[in-house]
């Protein structure tokens, strides 16, 4: 049985906060269950790593809870947030402090292909 969960947010659109709750809540639950959890932000979703973006998105819409709060909950539970290096070229490098590491395409592929890893994509 796999002991690692890799959650890749690539096609998730920050302009639609209803898409953002599930991946971070699943990361929190999996980390609380003591799985090794990484949430990788790349493509359009990489914008969430920038200071001020996730803090201004509420989930659910109209709630006081922000997407940034969900991200922090996942980190507090033990998940690691990572960003793809090429994404920095799109969205800049003013990153939230919860970003644990910048990784490249080879890292993403090697982790996703590992037999001990289950990968969810959003």
N, C-alpha and C positions, 0 to 999 in steps of 0.2 A: 504494500500500500504506500502511496506517495505521502511524503511528509512536508511537502512544500506547495504553497499556492502562489502562483504568479498571476497577478491581475494586470492586464494590459489595457489601458485606456488610450485609444487611438482615434476612434470615430465618434466618441462621445462629444457632444457639442456643448460647451459652457454656456451658450445662449439659451439652452433648454435645461434648467436646473432639475427638472423631473427625471432626467437621465442620470443624474449624478449621485443620487442617494444610495442606490443598490450596491454599486461596487465598493464604496467606502464602508457601508454597513457590513457587507460580507467580509471585507478585510478585517474589521473589528472582531467579528464573531470567530473567524478562523484563527486569528491571533490569540483570542481568549481561550480557544480550544487547544492552544499550544502548538499550532502549526507554524512553520516558518512562512511568513507572508511578505511578499514584495508587491507594491503597487507601482507600476511603471507608467509614467505619463509621456506620451509621444504624440506627434501629429497635432491635430486641433485641440485635443485635451491637454496638451502641454502648457497651454495658456494658464491653466489652473495653478501652476507652480509659481506664477508671478505674484508678487506682493500686490494686494488690493483686488485681485480678481475673485478668488473663491470667497473672500470676506464679504463681498457684495452680492453674492448669490444665496438665496434662501431656499431651504428644502424642508418641508414642502413650501411651495410659493405662498407667501404671506406669513410664514412661520418666523419666529425669532432666531431659530437655528440656521446657521449658515453652512454652506458646503465646506468652508474652512473648518468649522466646528467638527464636521464629520471626519475630515482629514485628520484633525488633531486627535479625535477619539480613536481612530485607527492606529495612529502612532503611539498613543498612550497604551493601547492594548498590546503593542509589540510589533505592529507592521512597520515595514520600512518603505518610505516613499523615494522613488528614483525617477530621474528624468533622462531622456535620450539626448545625447550630445547634439545631434542634428536639429533637435527641437529648439535648442537655445538660439539658433540662427533665425528661427521664425518669430519667437516670442520674447527674446532678450534674456538677460541674466540677472534680473532683479528678483531673486528667488526667495520664497518663504523659507524660514529657518528649518522647517521640518523635512526639507529635501535632504536625504541621507547621502546621495551619491549621483554622479553623472555617469552614465554608461553608454556604450556604443552598440551598434547593430549586432556585432559578433556576440556580445554578452547576452543580448535578448534571445538570439537564436539558440545559443548553447543552453541557456536556462530552460527555454520552452521545449527543447528536444530531450532534456534530461528525463530519464525514466522515473525519478523520484519527485518530479514536478507535475502538478496539474495546472493548466493554463486556462484562465477565463479571459475573454476579450470583450470589450465594450466599445 
